Amino acid sequence: MANSAQARKRARQAVKQRAHNASLRSTLRTAIKKIIKAVEAGDKAAAQTAYIENVSVIDRIADKNIIHKNKAARHKSRLSASIKAMA
């Protein structure tokens, strides 16, 4: 356990920040699932709409360093490719 007042405060802040980051990661996963669900439904227009709406969510979370920017780019690339591959 933390011995100094400063270390105790940092431990408290870390708990709060971890909860906030977990919430953002959950938001990211939900955004990705929305796009995947639209792709699996087979409706290309709905998939494109979902993609456009949720790309900003992915970028925003990458900007906050919750995930690496390259990981965000990889997700967007793969989702975009899956939409383009639809008949």
N, C-alpha and C positions, 0 to 999 in steps of 0.2 A: 504494500500500500504506500501511497505517497506520504513523504515525511514533512515536506515544507508546505507552507500555505500556497505558494505558487504552483507546486506540483499537484496539490489537491484541486485547485481551480482548473488547471489544464485537464485533469482527469474528468472533472464535471463537464467541461466544454467539449471534450472528446466524445462523451456519451451523447450529448445533444447533437453534435455534428454528424456522428455516425448514424443516428436516427434520421436526420435530414437527408443524408446521402443515400440511405436505404430507400427512402421515399422517392427520391429522384430516379434511382435505378429501377424501381417498380414502375414508375411512369414510363421509362424508356421501354421496358419489356412489354408493357401494355400497348404502346404505340406500334411496336414491331408486330405484335400479335394481331392488331387490327388490320394491318396491311396483309399479313399472311392469310388471315381469314377471308379477306376480300379476294385474294388471288385464288384460294382454294374453292371459293364459291363459283368461280368461272366468269364473273362479270368484270370485264376489262375496264369499263368506264368507272365502276365503283372502286376498283383496285387503284386506278390512277388518282382518283379523288382522295382516297385514303392515304396514298403515298405523298401527295402534295401537302396534305394537312399535317402529316406526322414527320416529314423531313425536318421541319423547323424544331420539333421537339427533340429529335436525335441530335441536331446541331447544337441546340441550347445546352443539352446535358454534356456534350463533348467540350463545349466552351468552358464549362464549370469544372472540367477535369474529373468528372465522375467516371467517364470512360475516355480512353485515348482517342485523339482525333482520327487516327488511322483505323481504329475499330469502327468508329462512326461511319467513315467513308466506305469501309468494307460492307457494313450492313446496308447502307444506301445503295451501293453498287449491286449487291446480290438481289435486293428487293426489286430494284429497277430492272435487272435482267430477267427476273421471274415474271414481271409484268409484261415486258417486251416479248417474252416467249409465248405468251398466251395467244391462242388462235383468234 
